[in-house]
Amino acid sequence: MEILQEKFRKKIARTDLRFTRNILDEINWDARLIGIKGARGVGKTTLLLQYIKLFLSNKLSKTLYVSMDDIWFSEHKLTQLVDTFVKEGGEFLFLDEVHKYPQWSIEIKNIYDDYPDLKIIFTGSSLLEILNARADLSRRAITYTMQGLSFREFLALETGNKYPLITLEDIIISHEQITSDIVKNLKPFQYFENYLYNGYYPFYTEQPDLYHIRLEEIINMILEIELPLLRNVNINYTKKLKQLIYIIAESAPFIPNISKISERSGINRETILNYIHYLTESQILFSAYRNSKGISQLQKPDKLYLENSNLMYTFRGELINKGNMRETFFVNQLKYKHTIELSHAADFIVDQRYSFEIGGKSKNKKQITNLPNAYIVTDNTEIGIGNKIPLWLFGFLY
């Protein structure tokens, strides 16, 4: 165990606290068992290390962080580590990338039941199953899902300044005043295009020239390793899944014709729908429906988007559709805290209450004239007027 403690201390020493994510304040860290799910690269490891450095620095002798893909676990079991750790006074255990450890959920369940004074925080793939037949952690664990950077967080990282969270209701009611106050000290379009291009994943600060290469490698690892491991996806279909992602990236947006996809790919309809569901779970795609109530895994999405705008650039370079880009940003920033459905009249209905039509600066109100609680969301606009709201402002929701 000493080698794991040494690695942990070195990681803590290198952990930077100048910028922290908003989710750090949203998690109930007092819970005995906490699970944090998220796609590769969104910052789960940094979140754990920052929490330890901020709040447990005086209890490091009782704290341990380990990555479950460490070679140490090739010859040792997690339960063995925990028994030794607790006997030596351990109280706080942080387990990173648990999906890389076989039977992780069963062992964590046993540890939770056998060591009632131990607090456990674990992270894993967005595909992580908290509920399964053999080890039901859903009754024991509080689970959070972590997204990439919001536009607000990106601005904080870039400028060194903190910007307040803004609720959707505040945007609806007071967007004119809010945008007027923000642009007094900030020019949002000085940063907005950069965010759309490479600002969603926090690792953009490391070797920016290699950002999209690294992002493509992450997608490949999800397709080639995580999906076969966690969802039994046939590895032979990896190339076809990647082709589907390319098609979605260039569309405006993509309206899936499952029969045609099945015919061209040679994959049956049910399997294709399962794979679309898995890509959505993996935070590669966002599946949009006209009615999101009671959605089944085998229900065809009405539209498909890439999960965030950075992925569009990774797969299409500069050959992206502007309309698709705007809608992708909008749904990405809202889906974290709100329900989004497609509308027959406008583009989206949010929380079954507000209708939004997304467009460029010259977008008119024709499509929403007779709709209640309806708004135009416009790109290339600093300050909104009436029911016209700037697109960038929705990046302040988390």
Sequence and secondary structure as in RCSB ss.txt:
>XXXX:A:sequence
MEILQEKFRKKIARTDLRFTRNILDEINWDARLIGIKGARGVGKTTLLLQYIKLFLSNKLSKTLYVSMDDIWFSE
HKLTQLVDTFVKEGGEFLFLDEVHKYPQWSIEIKNIYDDYPDLKIIFTGSSLLEILNARADLSRRAITYTMQGLS
FREFLALETGNKYPLITLEDIIISHEQITSDIVKNLKPFQYFENYLYNGYYPFYTEQPDLYHIRLEEIINMILEI
ELPLLRNVNINYTKKLKQLIYIIAESAPFIPNISKISERSGINRETILNYIHYLTESQILFSAYRNSKGISQLQK
PDKLYLENSNLMYTFRGELINKGNMRETFFVNQLKYKHTIELSHAADFIVDQRYSFEIGGKSKNKKQITNLPNAY
IVTDNTEIGIGNKIPLWLFGFLY
>XXXX:A:secstr
 HHHHHHHHHHHHH   SS  THHHHS TTSSEEEEEE TTSSHHHHHHHHHHHHSGGGGGGEEEEETTSGGGGT
S HHHHHHHHHHTT  EEEEE GGGSTTHHHHHHHHHHH TT EEEEEE TT  S  SS   TTT EEEEE    
HHHHHHHHHS       HHHHHHHHHHHHHHHHTT  GGGTHHHHHHH SSGGGGS GGGHHHHHHHHHHHIIII
IHHHHH   GGGHHHHHHHHHHHHHSSSB   HHHHHHHHT  HHHHHHHHHHHHHTTSEEEE S  TT  TTS 
 SEEEESSHHHHHHHHTT   HHHHHHHHHHHHHTTTS EEE SSSSEEETTTEEEEEE TT  SGGGTT TTEE
EEESS SS BTTEEEGGGGGG  
